[in-house]
Amino acid sequence: MSATLKLVPIGNSKGIRIPAEIIRRYHLGELIRLEEMADGIMLKSASVQKLSFAEAAEEMAKEKEGASEFLLWEESFASDGLNDEEFEGWPR
């Protein structure tokens, strides 16, 4: 998703409104971590929730782009010698 957001005054600072879908997708809570990068800024949840591999695959499968990435993951693991039992219960 790409969006153009407007900076709005908040006291002596400025802020943006983050769309609800983005807040849900990235599990953003009360605290958000801002990281400066060479080409911009990154916002992350301050309380990072690590997903299991199966949970990550399920989340990726919900998105059109994520589903194709999961299939590439699955192919690369298959070529690494992992068998189908290790993929049991994962979305296909």
C-alpha positions in Angstrom: 0.0 0.0 0.0 1.2 3.5 -0.8 -0.4 6.6 0.6 0.2 10.4 0.7 -0.4 11.6 4.3 -0.8 15.2 5.4 1.3 16.5 8.3 -1.0 18.1 10.9 -0.1 20.3 13.8 -0.1 18.7 17.2 1.0 21.3 19.8 4.5 22.4 18.9 5.0 19.3 16.8 3.4 17.8 13.7 2.0 14.3 13.1 0.3 12.0 10.6 -2.8 9.9 10.8 -2.1 6.3 10.1 -4.9 4.4 8.3 -6.7 1.8 10.4 -5.8 -1.0 8.0 -2.1 -0.3 8.4 -2.5 -0.3 12.2 -4.2 -3.7 12.1 -1.8 -5.2 9.5 1.3 -4.3 11.5 -0.1 -4.7 14.9 0.7 -1.2 15.9 -0.2 -0.3 19.5 0.3 2.6 21.8 4.0 2.8 21.3 5.6 3.1 17.8 9.3 2.9 17.1 10.6 5.4 14.5 13.9 4.5 12.8 15.8 6.9 10.6 17.2 5.3 7.5 19.4 6.5 4.6 16.4 6.8 2.3 13.6 7.7 4.7 12.0 6.7 8.0 10.5 3.4 9.2 7.7 3.0 11.7 7.5 -0.2 13.7 5.5 -1.5 16.6 7.6 -0.9 19.8 6.5 -4.3 21.1 7.6 -6.6 18.3 5.5 -9.7 18.1 7.5 -12.5 16.5 5.4 -14.9 14.4 6.2 -18.6 14.1 7.1 -19.6 10.5 3.6 -21.1 10.0 2.0 -17.9 11.3 4.2 -15.8 9.0 3.3 -18.0 6.0 -0.4 -17.6 6.9 -0.2 -13.8 7.1 1.7 -13.7 3.8 -0.9 -15.9 2.1 -3.6 -13.4 3.0 -2.0 -10.8 0.7 -1.7 -11.3 -3.0 2.1 -10.5 -3.1 2.7 -12.5 0.1 1.2 -15.6 -1.4 3.7 -15.6 -4.3 6.5 -14.9 -1.8 5.4 -17.9 0.3 5.5 -20.2 -2.8 9.1 -19.0 -3.5 9.9 -19.8 0.2 8.4 -23.2 -0.1 10.3 -24.0 -3.3 13.6 -22.8 -1.8 13.1 -25.0 1.3 12.1 -28.0 -0.8 15.4 -27.6 -2.6 17.2 -27.4 0.7 16.1 -30.9 1.6 13.1 -30.1 3.8 10.2 -32.5 3.3 6.4 -32.0 3.2 6.0 -33.0 6.8 7.7 -29.8 7.8 5.1 -27.9 5.8 2.1 -29.8 7.3 -0.7 -27.4 8.2 0.7 -24.5 6.3 -1.6 -22.7 3.8 -1.1 -23.7 0.1 
